[in-house]
Amino acid sequence: MKRVILFASLTIAALSLSGCNTVEGVGKDIKSAGKAIESGANGAK
């Protein structure tokens, strides 16, 4: 579980540091972060 939280935190930090210029870009970043978290959670099962 700690790995999932760490991975999610690092992913979110990376996405926020990469910068989004538009609202659409923010939505895409949030969507990709969600997929990464879901993937990490599925891998931890």
MOPAC internal coordinates of N, CA, C and O (Angstrom, degrees):
PM7 1SCF
backbone

  N    0.0000 0     0.00 0     0.00 0    0    0    0
  C    1.4429 1     0.00 0     0.00 0    1    0    0
  C    1.5211 1   110.53 1     0.00 0    2    1    0
  O    1.2310 1   120.69 1   143.89 1    3    2    1
  N    1.3303 1   116.29 1   -36.11 1    3    2    1
  C    1.4653 1   119.45 1   179.35 1    5    3    2
  C    1.5190 1   110.82 1   -63.78 1    6    5    3
  O    1.2310 1   120.42 1   144.22 1    7    6    5
  N    1.3241 1   116.80 1   -35.78 1    7    6    5
  C    1.4617 1   120.48 1   178.68 1    9    7    6
  C    1.5216 1   111.01 1   -63.10 1   10    9    7
  O    1.2310 1   120.43 1   138.09 1   11   10    9
  N    1.3145 1   116.79 1   -41.91 1   11   10    9
  C    1.4609 1   121.24 1  -179.14 1   13   11   10
  C    1.5233 1   109.78 1   -63.30 1   14   13   11
  O    1.2310 1   120.43 1   135.07 1   15   14   13
  N    1.3055 1   116.79 1   -44.93 1   15   14   13
  C    1.4653 1   120.65 1  -179.83 1   17   15   14
  C    1.5241 1   110.45 1   -64.87 1   18   17   15
  O    1.2310 1   120.39 1   137.28 1   19   18   17
  N    1.3156 1   116.86 1   -42.72 1   19   18   17
  C    1.4634 1   121.03 1   178.48 1   21   19   18
  C    1.5182 1   110.30 1   -62.95 1   22   21   19
  O    1.2310 1   120.45 1   133.41 1   23   22   21
  N    1.3266 1   116.74 1   -46.59 1   23   22   21
  C    1.4543 1   121.00 1   179.90 1   25   23   22
  C    1.5307 1   110.92 1   -61.42 1   26   25   23
  O    1.2310 1   120.45 1   135.50 1   27   26   25
  N    1.3222 1   116.74 1   -44.50 1   27   26   25
  C    1.4610 1   120.79 1   179.16 1   29   27   26
  C    1.5244 1   111.01 1   -62.50 1   30   29   27
  O    1.2310 1   120.47 1   136.77 1   31   30   29
  N    1.3207 1   116.70 1   -43.23 1   31   30   29
  C    1.4668 1   120.76 1   179.86 1   33   31   30
  C    1.5199 1   111.43 1   -63.33 1   34   33   31
  O    1.2310 1   120.69 1   135.64 1   35   34   33
  N    1.3206 1   116.29 1   -44.36 1   35   34   33
  C    1.4624 1   119.87 1   179.31 1   37   35   34
  C    1.5273 1   111.65 1   -65.70 1   38   37   35
  O    1.2310 1   120.55 1   141.66 1   39   38   37
  N    1.3140 1   116.55 1   -38.34 1   39   38   37
  C    1.4562 1   120.67 1   178.90 1   41   39   38
  C    1.5198 1   111.08 1   -64.91 1   42   41   39
  O    1.2310 1   120.86 1   133.73 1   43   42   41
  N    1.3104 1   115.95 1   -46.27 1   43   42   41
  C    1.4646 1   120.14 1   179.51 1   45   43   42
  C    1.5239 1   110.68 1   -63.73 1   46   45   43
  O    1.2310 1   120.31 1   138.74 1   47   46   45
  N    1.3173 1   117.02 1   -41.26 1   47   46   45
  C    1.4659 1   120.50 1   178.48 1   49   47   46
  C    1.5229 1   110.46 1   -63.24 1   50   49   47
  O    1.2310 1   120.05 1   136.73 1   51   50   49
  N    1.3092 1   117.51 1   -43.27 1   51   50   49
  C    1.4656 1   121.05 1  -179.91 1   53   51   50
  C    1.5199 1   111.11 1   -63.76 1   54   53   51
  O    1.2310 1   120.80 1   138.70 1   55   54   53
  N    1.3126 1   116.07 1   -41.30 1   55   54   53
  C    1.4583 1   119.55 1  -179.70 1   57   55   54
  C    1.5286 1   111.69 1   -67.89 1   58   57   55
  O    1.2310 1   120.51 1   140.57 1   59   58   57
  N    1.2991 1   116.64 1   -39.43 1   59   58   57
  C    1.4619 1   118.63 1  -179.36 1   61   59   58
  C    1.5204 1   111.17 1   -72.26 1   62   61   59
  O    1.2310 1   119.99 1   148.93 1   63   62   61
  N    1.3267 1   117.61 1   -31.07 1   63   62   61
  C    1.4581 1   120.71 1   177.75 1   65   63   62
  C    1.5261 1   112.30 1   -75.09 1   66   65   63
  O    1.2310 1   120.42 1   153.45 1   67   66   65
  N    1.3190 1   116.81 1   -26.55 1   67   66   65
  C    1.4563 1   119.78 1  -179.49 1   69   67   66
  C    1.5265 1   111.31 1   -69.29 1   70   69   67
  O    1.2310 1   120.73 1   156.88 1   71   70   69
  N    1.3019 1   116.22 1   -23.12 1   71   70   69
  C    1.4682 1   120.97 1   175.28 1   73   71   70
  C    1.5172 1   112.53 1    82.19 1   74   73   71
  O    1.2310 1   121.44 1   -42.21 1   75   74   73
  N    1.2908 1   114.85 1   137.79 1   75   74   73
  C    1.4537 1   122.09 1   177.53 1   77   75   74
  C    1.5258 1   107.00 1  -122.81 1   78   77   75
  O    1.2310 1   120.58 1   -50.60 1   79   78   77
  N    1.3145 1   116.49 1   129.40 1   79   78   77
  C    1.4557 1   119.98 1  -177.85 1   81   79   78
  C    1.5211 1   113.30 1   -92.09 1   82   81   79
  O    1.2310 1   120.27 1   163.50 1   83   82   81
  N    1.3116 1   117.08 1   -16.50 1   83   82   81
  C    1.4591 1   120.04 1  -177.44 1   85   83   82
  C    1.5237 1   109.92 1  -137.27 1   86   85   83
  O    1.2310 1   121.40 1   -13.55 1   87   86   85
  N    1.3026 1   114.93 1   166.45 1   87   86   85
  C    1.4642 1   120.63 1   175.64 1   89   87   86
  C    1.5190 1   109.67 1   -64.10 1   90   89   87
  O    1.2310 1   120.57 1   143.35 1   91   90   89
  N    1.3122 1   116.52 1   -36.65 1   91   90   89
  C    1.4691 1   120.41 1   177.69 1   93   91   90
  C    1.5193 1   110.41 1   -62.63 1   94   93   91
  O    1.2310 1   120.36 1   140.02 1   95   94   93
  N    1.3151 1   116.91 1   -39.98 1   95   94   93
  C    1.4608 1   121.10 1   177.84 1   97   95   94
  C    1.5121 1   111.99 1   -63.20 1   98   97   95
  O    1.2310 1   120.45 1   140.70 1   99   98   97
  N    1.3240 1   116.75 1   -39.30 1   99   98   97
  C    1.4651 1   120.98 1   177.24 1  101   99   98
  C    1.5211 1   109.87 1   -62.36 1  102  101   99
  O    1.2310 1   120.60 1   135.56 1  103  102  101
  N    1.3057 1   116.45 1   -44.44 1  103  102  101
  C    1.4678 1   120.81 1   179.13 1  105  103  102
  C    1.5150 1   112.23 1   -60.36 1  106  105  103
  O    1.2310 1   120.71 1   138.20 1  107  106  105
  N    1.3310 1   116.25 1   -41.80 1  107  106  105
  C    1.4650 1   120.01 1   178.79 1  109  107  106
  C    1.5201 1   110.87 1   -65.93 1  110  109  107
  O    1.2310 1   120.60 1   139.99 1  111  110  109
  N    1.3322 1   116.47 1   -40.01 1  111  110  109
  C    1.4629 1   119.68 1   179.11 1  113  111  110
  C    1.5211 1   111.77 1   -65.43 1  114  113  111
  O    1.2310 1   120.37 1   138.60 1  115  114  113
  N    1.3109 1   116.90 1   -41.40 1  115  114  113
  C    1.4653 1   120.91 1   178.83 1  117  115  114
  C    1.5274 1   110.01 1   -64.97 1  118  117  115
  O    1.2310 1   120.96 1   140.02 1  119  118  117
  N    1.3132 1   115.78 1   -39.98 1  119  118  117
  C    1.4664 1   120.32 1   179.38 1  121  119  118
  C    1.5275 1   110.51 1   -63.62 1  122  121  119
  O    1.2310 1   120.45 1   135.77 1  123  122  121
  N    1.3325 1   116.75 1   -44.23 1  123  122  121
  C    1.4654 1   118.99 1  -179.45 1  125  123  122
  C    1.5262 1   111.22 1   -69.03 1  126  125  123
  O    1.2310 1   120.28 1   146.54 1  127  126  125
  N    1.3361 1   117.08 1   -33.46 1  127  126  125
  C    1.4681 1   119.93 1   176.23 1  129  127  126
  C    1.5256 1   110.28 1   -65.15 1  130  129  127
  O    1.2310 1   120.53 1   138.85 1  131  130  129
  N    1.3190 1   116.60 1   -41.15 1  131  130  129
  C    1.4595 1   120.99 1   177.80 1  133  131  130
  C    1.5160 1   111.90 1   -61.80 1  134  133  131
  O    1.2310 1   120.88 1   139.19 1  135  134  133
  N    1.3352 1   115.92 1   -40.81 1  135  134  133
  C    1.4660 1   119.51 1   178.27 1  137  135  134
  C    1.5243 1   111.02 1   -65.67 1  138  137  135
  O    1.2310 1   120.66 1   141.13 1  139  138  137
  N    1.3333 1   116.34 1   -38.87 1  139  138  137
  C    1.4622 1   120.08 1   179.23 1  141  139  138
  C    1.5236 1   110.81 1   -65.67 1  142  141  139
  O    1.2310 1   120.45 1   138.62 1  143  142  141
  N    1.3090 1   116.75 1   -41.38 1  143  142  141
  C    1.4660 1   120.93 1   178.66 1  145  143  142
  C    1.5231 1   109.77 1   -65.02 1  146  145  143
  O    1.2310 1   120.55 1   136.64 1  147  146  145
  N    1.3285 1   116.55 1   -43.36 1  147  146  145
  C    1.4571 1   120.47 1   179.36 1  149  147  146
  C    1.5222 1   110.79 1   -62.62 1  150  149  147
  O    1.2310 1   120.85 1   137.30 1  151  150  149
  N    1.3176 1   115.98 1   -42.70 1  151  150  149
  C    1.4596 1   120.21 1   178.50 1  153  151  150
  C    1.5231 1   111.49 1   -62.47 1  154  153  151
  O    1.2310 1   120.75 1   136.83 1  155  154  153
  N    1.3204 1   116.17 1   -43.17 1  155  154  153
  C    1.4541 1   120.10 1   178.06 1  157  155  154
  C    1.5142 1   112.54 1   -64.36 1  158  157  155
  O    1.2310 1   120.81 1   141.99 1  159  158  157
  N    1.3150 1   116.06 1   -38.01 1  159  158  157
  C    1.4568 1   120.52 1   179.28 1  161  159  158
  C    1.5280 1   110.54 1   -68.07 1  162  161  159
  O    1.2310 1   120.62 1   140.08 1  163  162  161
  N    1.3186 1   116.43 1   -39.92 1  163  162  161
  C    1.4701 1   119.76 1   178.60 1  165  163  162
  C    1.5213 1   110.65 1   -66.70 1  166  165  163
  O    1.2310 1   120.32 1   145.13 1  167  166  165
  N    1.3216 1   117.00 1   -34.87 1  167  166  165
  C    1.4456 1   120.37 1   179.03 1  169  167  166
  C    1.5160 1   112.60 1   -71.69 1  170  169  167
  O    1.2310 1   120.21 1   155.71 1  171  170  169
  N    1.3279 1   117.21 1   -24.29 1  171  170  169
  C    1.4646 1   121.35 1  -178.10 1  173  171  170
  C    1.5270 1   112.07 1   -82.40 1  174  173  171
  O    1.2310 1   120.29 1   168.62 1  175  174  173
  N    1.3145 1   117.05 1   -11.38 1  175  174  173
  C    1.4734 1   120.01 1  -178.15 1  177  175  174
  C    1.4948 1   111.71 1   -66.72 1  178  177  175
  O    1.2310 1   120.10 1   180.00 1  179  178  177

